[in-house]
């Protein structure tokens, strides 16, 4: 079995763990940025095997430059998406914020 057999390469910015909808960025975020062990990650994502998690980490170690760029682009996308959602929230979020502000006005 080749290491690439563990993944579905859907697009240059979308690599998923085969048999799941989980992207490698999810596992690598836990491993790289949160310093969780593969075993701890497996507890968080019980639908993945420990072998799949180790394969994801190994893929990162074998392709560090390209995967680091992949992760940077993913983080940038997440930040931009969060900013857009804050600036243009769905209607129900706007209503909840208005209700919360009204409640604060009643308490003061």
C-alpha positions as CSV (number, residue, x, y, z in Angstrom):
1,X,0.0,0.0,0.0
2,X,1.3,3.4,-0.9
3,X,1.0,6.4,1.5
4,X,-1.2,8.2,-1.1
5,X,-3.7,5.4,-0.9
6,X,-4.9,6.7,2.4
7,X,-6.2,9.9,0.8
8,X,-8.6,11.3,-1.7
9,X,-7.0,14.2,-3.6
10,X,-10.2,16.1,-4.5
11,X,-8.4,19.4,-5.4
12,X,-5.1,21.0,-4.7
13,X,-6.6,22.6,-1.6
14,X,-8.8,19.6,-0.6
15,X,-7.2,16.4,0.6
16,X,-9.4,14.1,2.5
17,X,-8.7,11.0,4.5
18,X,-10.1,8.1,2.4
19,X,-13.3,6.7,3.8
20,X,-14.2,9.9,5.6
21,X,-15.1,13.5,5.0
22,X,-12.3,14.7,7.2
23,X,-9.6,16.8,5.6
24,X,-5.9,16.3,6.5
25,X,-5.9,19.9,7.8
26,X,-8.2,18.8,10.6
27,X,-5.8,16.2,11.8
28,X,-2.7,18.2,11.2
29,X,-4.2,21.2,13.1
30,X,-4.6,19.0,16.1
31,X,-1.1,17.5,15.7
32,X,0.9,20.6,14.7
33,X,-0.8,23.5,16.4
34,X,-2.5,21.9,19.4
35,X,0.3,19.4,20.0
36,X,-2.1,16.5,20.5
37,X,-0.8,13.0,20.2
38,X,-2.1,10.6,17.5
39,X,-3.8,8.6,20.2
40,X,-5.6,11.7,21.6
41,X,-6.6,12.7,18.0
42,X,-8.0,9.2,17.5
43,X,-10.2,9.7,20.6
44,X,-11.5,12.9,19.2
45,X,-12.2,11.4,15.8
46,X,-13.3,7.8,16.6
47,X,-14.4,7.2,13.0
48,X,-10.7,7.3,12.0
49,X,-8.2,4.6,12.7
50,X,-4.9,5.2,14.4
51,X,-3.3,4.0,11.2
52,X,-5.1,6.7,9.2
53,X,-3.9,9.4,11.7
54,X,-0.3,8.2,11.5
55,X,-0.5,8.1,7.7
56,X,-1.7,11.7,7.7
57,X,1.2,12.7,10.0
58,X,3.6,10.7,7.8
59,X,2.3,12.4,4.7
60,X,3.0,15.7,6.3
61,X,6.5,14.7,7.3
62,X,7.2,13.5,3.8
63,X,5.8,16.6,2.1
64,X,6.5,19.2,4.7
65,X,6.9,22.2,2.4
66,X,3.8,21.6,0.3
67,X,1.7,20.6,3.3
68,X,2.9,23.6,5.2
69,X,1.7,25.8,2.3
70,X,-1.6,23.8,2.2
71,X,-2.1,24.5,5.9
72,X,-1.2,28.2,5.6
73,X,-3.8,28.6,2.8
74,X,-6.4,26.7,4.8
75,X,-5.8,29.0,7.9
76,X,-6.0,32.1,5.7
77,X,-9.3,30.8,4.2
78,X,-10.7,30.1,7.7
79,X,-9.8,33.6,8.9
80,X,-11.3,35.3,5.8
81,X,-14.5,33.2,6.1
82,X,-14.8,34.1,9.7
83,X,-14.3,37.8,8.9
84,X,-16.9,37.7,6.1
85,X,-19.4,36.0,8.4
86,X,-18.8,38.6,11.1
87,X,-19.3,41.4,8.6
88,X,-22.4,39.8,6.9
89,X,-24.0,37.5,9.4
90,X,-27.1,35.4,8.6
91,X,-30.4,37.1,9.5
92,X,-30.9,34.8,12.5
93,X,-27.6,35.9,14.0
94,X,-28.5,39.6,13.6
95,X,-31.8,38.9,15.4
96,X,-30.0,37.1,18.2
97,X,-27.6,40.0,18.6
98,X,-30.4,42.5,18.7
99,X,-32.2,40.4,21.3
100,X,-29.1,40.1,23.4
101,X,-28.5,43.9,23.2
102,X,-32.1,44.5,24.2
103,X,-31.7,42.2,27.2
104,X,-28.6,44.1,28.3
105,X,-30.5,47.3,28.1
106,X,-33.2,45.9,30.4
107,X,-30.6,44.8,33.0
108,X,-28.7,48.1,33.1
